[in-house]
Amino acid sequence: MPTPKPPVLEITNLLVTRGSEFDLVIDQLSLHQGEILAILGPNGAGKSTLLLTISKLLAPSSGSIEFFGKNFDQLNDLEYRRNIALVLQDPLLFDTTVYNNIRTGLGFRGFSKSDQSEQIEAWIKRLKIDHLRDRHAAQLSSGQSQRVSLARALVLNPAILLLDEPFSPLDSPTRDALLEDLRHLLSGSETTTVFITHDQEQAISLGDRVAVILDGRLRQVGSPEEVFSSPTDSEVANFLGVENVLPGIVRDSTDGKISVNVQDHILEVIGTEQAGRQVFFCLRPEDITIWKTTDMPRSSARNMLKGKVALISTQGPLLEITLDCGFPLTALITRASAQDLELEMGTIVSASFKASAAHLIPR
């Protein structure tokens, strides 16, 4: 059996202090080759502090960070930074053409002119900006500028790509198109990506794993479905909205209705999507109605599931009911409803929800 590769980056017992009022605490976090880790949290939670620390622009007060098994303290700052690339909200392009902007980093790193040209041409095509190669940076739209910024980073073939909310200034259509292209470019890549965002849909869409930072502490790390469907505590749940996030595959899309295979259950949602597309089927727990299986009424709800009560927990004035439907499904109901249904562990019930209540996120 081959020896497992060490993590690209491993953080242990990290404490970062900025002034007298803010600390970032991370007990343990590993990043593996080729994965996309989405760091999710509200403004001021500590996301950018983590990014600056990984960039070696902020020194931790204590703890350790290792890059391919070598401690940060042993790394030459310049040599390490040549292994990373950073893309910010503001592209900060140089006062020159698109081509020369992308060329800048390659020139600093000593690539020959022929190698520079080959790499630049490849990346401007991949990011769909080849028609802009000779345009001046000042003449670009926000979306075009961010594509140039990404090309300038990716042309360097970095070991770690750091993205600090690069989509937040963009309008929705531009953002969605760029997110889709970036997802495609990073798929199968050996580049490890850390993606900072406060947007939950972006985190689900792009991240292989999601890390939640609240009040300066790393609170939970896991796959999107684990984090969104099983928050580690009530504060994480309140921030995330306790949404059900179920991996599935689009089976059919006809007349504005999509059928999705979720672990051998066919669920319906309103919209259009290509058959065969892998997606996350997302549903808020308050949009689910629970019935006794013998009392199921006629309903406009297109989705019906049978399940067993696996967990009952308190969420403020409501009860959070987790059903085992072949996959975990979480609903929020009133205490009065739970009493009427005589719910207890192991009770068999039916759950229903409208197709319009769910939405899909490509993955």
N, C-alpha and C positions, 0 to 999 in steps of 0.2 A: 504494500500500500504506500503510495507516495506521501512524502511529508507535507502536511498542510502549509500553504504559504502564510507568512506572517501578515498581519493587517498592514495596510498602507500607512495608516495613522492610528495610534492607540493613545487614548487620554485616560489618565488615572489620578484620582483624588485632586482634581484641578481646582484651584481657587484663584480667581482674578479680581483684583480690587481696583476700582476706578474712583479716585477721590475718597471721601469719607462716608458716602451714602449708598454705594452700590457694590455688590459682590456677585460674581458668577461662580456657581459651584457645580461641578460635574464629577460624580463619583467614578463613573467608568463609561467610556464610549469608544467603540472601534469602528473604523471605516475600512471596507474591503475593496480590493481592486475591481473596478468596473461598476461599482454600485452608485446609485444616486440616493443620497440622504437628504430629505427635505426637513429643514429645521423650522418648526412652526411655533409661533407665539405672538402675543400682542405687542404693540409698540412699547419699547422700554423694557422688555422682558430680559434682554441680554443676548439676543441673537447676533447682533453686529459685533458685540464684544467677543463672542466666540470666534467669529470670522476673522477679526483683527488678531486674535491670539494665534489661530491656526496660520495666519499670514506672517507670523513672527514680527508683527508691528506693535503688539502689546506683550509685555513679559508677565507671566503668571507670578502670583505671590508665593504659591507653593504647588506641589503636585508635579506630574511629569507628562510630557508629550513625546511620543516616539514616532519617528518616520522610518518605515521599513526596519524597525527594531533598534534604531539608533536614536538616543535621547537628544532632544532639541539643544541641550547645553553643549553637546559635542559637534553640532552642525555649524558649518560656516553659513552665515546669513545669506550671502550672495548665492552660494551654490544651492542652498535650499530653495530660495525664491525662483531660481531657474527651473525648478520642478513644479511650480504652481502658476496659475493664471487667475486673474481676478476680473470679474465683470460687475460693474456697479449700476445703480439706477440711472445715473447720468453717464453716458458713454465716454465723455471727456476725450473726444477725438482731437488729433493734432490738426493744425491749420494747413492741411494739404489734401491730396486726393485720397479716394478710397483705397486705391492700390498701395500708395505709400504709407497710409495708416496701418494696413495689414502687414506691410513689409518691415515695419519698425523693429519689432521684437526679434525677427529673424536676423536683421542686420546686427543688432547688439550681440547676438549669440554666435556670430561668425559663420553663418551659412553662406555658401558660394552663391553668386548671382543666379546661376542656372537652377540650383536647388530652391532658392527663394522663389523664383518664377514658377516652378512646377508646383510648389506647395500653395502659393497664393492662388493660382488659377484653379486648383482643385477645390479650395475652400470657398472662393467666391461663387463657384457653381453650386456647391452643396448648400450654401446659405442663400442662393437665388438672388445674388447681387452682382452677377457678372456684367449686367447692362449698366452698372454704376461704377465700374472700375476706374474711369477717368473723371468722375464727378468730384467736385470739391466738397469737403465735409460740411461746410456751411450751407450747402444746397440740399442737404438730406432731410427727410422727415424723421420723426422720432423713431418709428419702426425701422427705417433703413439704417439710421445711426446705430441702433442696438444690434442689428445684424452685422454691421461692420465691426462693432466692438466684440461680438462673439467670434467672428472670423479671426480677428486679431489675437484672441486668446487661444482658440482651438488650433490655429496653424502651428503653434508652438508644441503641440502634442504633449500637454502637461500631464504629470502624474496626478495632480489634484486641480480640479477646476472649481473655483469659488464664485458663486452667483449671489449677489446681494440685491434681492428684489428687482431683478432686471426688467420685469414686465409691468411693474406698478404704474409707470407714467403713460402706458400705452392704452389706446382705446380698445374696446372688446374684440372687434374683428381682427385687428392687427396683433393683439396679444394672443388670441387663440391660434392664429396661423403660425406665429413664431414658436409658441409652445409645442405645437404639433411637429414642426420641423426639428426643433431641438430634441424632442423625445426620440425621433427617428435617428438623428445623428449620434446620440449617446447610446442608443441600443446596441449592445454587443461591443461597445468600445471598452478599452482597458483604462480609460480615464475615470478616476474616482471623482464624483461631483458632490459638493456641498451646496445646497440650494436654500437660501434664506428667504422666507416668505411669511406673511401674515394671512395669506389667502388659502383657505382650506382646500378648495377645489384644485388649485395649482399644486398643492402638496400631494394630494391623492393622485392627480394625473401624472406627475413627473416622478414622484419618489418611489424607489424600491422599498425604502423604509422611511418612516416618519418619526422625528424626535420632537417632543413638546417641551418647550422651556417656558416656565411661568415664574415670575418674581425672582429671576436670577438662578433658578435651579432647573436642572434637567429632570423632568418628572416621569417621562415615559418614552421608550423607544420600541418600535416594532413595525410590522408590515402595516400598510394603510388600513386593512380590514381589522387587524388586531387592535390598533390604537383607537379607531373610530367606533368600533363595535364593543370594545371592552376597555374603556378608560380605567386607568389605575386607581383613581379616586374621584371624589365628587367635584373637586376644583377643575381637574382635567375634563371631566364630563361636562361641566357647565361651560367651559371655554369652547369645547368641540361641538356642543349641541347634541351629544350622544347619538350620533347618526349611525344607522345601519349601513355598512359598506360591504357589499357582497360581490366577490369576483364572479364573472359570468362571461358567456359568449353569445353574441347576437345570432339568433337562429333565422330570423326573418324580419323584413321591414317592408310593410305594405300599407299604403293609404294613410300614412302618418301614425301608424301603430307599429311598435317594435316588440317582438317576442324574444326573450332572453332566457337561455338555459343557465340556471343557477343550481348547480349540484343536482341535476336531473329533475328540477322543477322548472316549468315554463312559466315565466312571469311577464306581464305586459306593461309597457310604458309608452307614453305619447312622444312622438318625435320621428326622426329619420336617422338611420345609421346603416352602414354596410354590413351585410350578412358575413359572419365569420369573424367580426371584429371583437377582440377581447376588451371588456369594459368592467367598470365597477357599477353595480346596481345600487343606487343610494336612496335611502328612505328614512325620513325622520320618524322617530318612535311615536310621536303624538298623532301621526296620520294613520296609525294602525288601530283597528277596532277588534276587540276580542269578544268571542261569543261562545256560549256552550254549544257543543257540536249538535245537540238536539234542537237548538233554538235558532238555527241559522235562517234569517229572513231572506226574502227576495231583496236584492240590492244592486245598485249600479256599480259596485266595486267589481273590477275585472279580475282581481287576484284573490284567491282563497287558498289558505294553507292550514294543514292540521299539525298541531304540535303539542308537546308535553311541557308543563311548567317546570323549568330547571332552576330558576332563581327568582326570588322576590326580595326587592330591596327598596329602601326609602329614598325618594328624590324630592325633598321639601314636602309640599302638601300632596304630592302624587306618589304612586307606587311604580317602580320600574319592574316590569315583568319580562324575564328572559325565557323564550320558548326554544325548545329543541325541535326544529322542523326538518332535521337532517343537516341543518346549519343553524347557528344561533340567530334568533330574531328578537330584538328588544322593542317593547311597547311601553308607553306611559299611559296609565289609567288612574282614575280617581279611586280613593279608598272605598267609596260607596259602591262603585262598579265592581271592585274586587270582592266585596262582601256579597253582592247580588249573585256573582258568578261562583261564589264559594271556592275561591282559588286557594290552592295549597300546593306544596311540592308534589309533582307527579300528576296533577290534574290534566286531563286531555281536553284541549280547547281548539277552536278554529280562529284563525286570524284573517282579516280581510283589509284590503286597501285599494284605492282607486289607481288606475293607470296614470292619471294626471298627478298623483301625489309623489311619484318616484321620478328620478332623473338619472341619466347615465353620464359617466365620465370615462372617456377612452383611456386605456392603459397600454 
